[in-house]
């Protein structure tokens, strides 16, 4: 029979009794000297941390990325250095709007966040299950998120706020069409694609830069719930995504995705038919076909959800040599906002937590701060500044990326001017089958319930511009819903 380990306090002292508090007799009061009870209660009071402002509820697992195709001509990144190379990683999927207690099967965009523990540092690819987003200028992001959260007076979600914002922001039409389509409620994390969404860049050892979009194509196929099916599933369980992902991995039915990229040369961006850095647009696959890079497989569940999924911290600012950014305005803002959110939520040294810690050596001159449990990382006690004469870490010149070849006047550019917000949603609409378009119209009409007529009419004007059949389809669905009341 295996001998149990000894129960101790956080300071390591043995706990003689974990069932009975110290009292002044059987009917007397508790004594303040029962420090073990006080420690237990105090820790319970501090078990919760602030939830993420967006993407609060998530599900995740560990896995590997295995490279299947040589893309060295595009990037010097070590993770892509040879066919067959495997890199450990962790993934977190999430809903965007819902809080920690929200149901998994709500109609919502899904986060698709990946952390690769490469030999040259952590690379985070933080995207969604959609290739576009609701906006192209980050100034609008806080206001957009307010529309997805609770009304300050009712403390309820507000369809009016959502549709008022969307009807005043036609750049959101592409994303809203995806959200209201079949892919708005994927059956599980395994049955949806993932996208970096933004335009990033790759650069090679010759100093050449390429613009790139990242795609993760599900190998399980696309499956989805209708609104009715989702409501029924929520009645059975609010944790369907967590249950499906966890149980699939426990059964060793490991989910997989094909990692692919689209690439355009740096100079090509100057003559692109639209802004290639616009987050509301996709690049046409006919002209820029997908290039397979590797296979991502999730094959190990975490041992502690809080430590490894709630505390995992992804940020687009985590890049490695050979991977970099682009002039995508929303990406540029996320480089700041994600890391800033983690420092607030988890603490100054959040990247020293085991799930966030790189697997390669870490050497920097950051000092002190709350929860600095690792001391100096410079390798020499006298090297606590830089430059120094005490063999502290020095710059790595060969990690310098090539300069961006973009010049422009600095100003506040109106993102609405000169942009076509209707062609790509029209193409997406026209790709759908007649049955899928019917569900799209009905889902959109359902989401408009309770919204004032003038806001609905404003939105329908935009749908008419996409395709008259789109606007009329929503009108017919609205009338059908109204007739059943």
Secondary structure by P-SEA (a helix, b strand, c coil): cccccccccccccccccccccccccccbbbbccaaaaaaaaaaaaaccccccccccccccccbbbbbcccccccccccccccccbbbbbbbbbbbcccccccccccbbbbbbbbbbbccccccccccccccccccccccaaaaaaaaaccccccccccaaaaaaaaaacccaaaaaaaaacccccccccccbbbbcccbbbbbccccbbbbbbbbbbbcccbbbbcaaaaaaaaaacccaaaaaaaaaaaaccbbbbbbbbbbbcaaaaaaccccccccccccccccccccccbbbbbcccccccccccccccccccccccccccccaaaaaaaacaaaaaaaaacccccccccccccccccccccccccccccccccccccccccccccccccccccccccccccccccccccccccccccaaaaaaaaaccaaaaaaaaaaaaaaaccccaaaaaaaaaaaaaacaaaaaaaaaaaaaaaaac
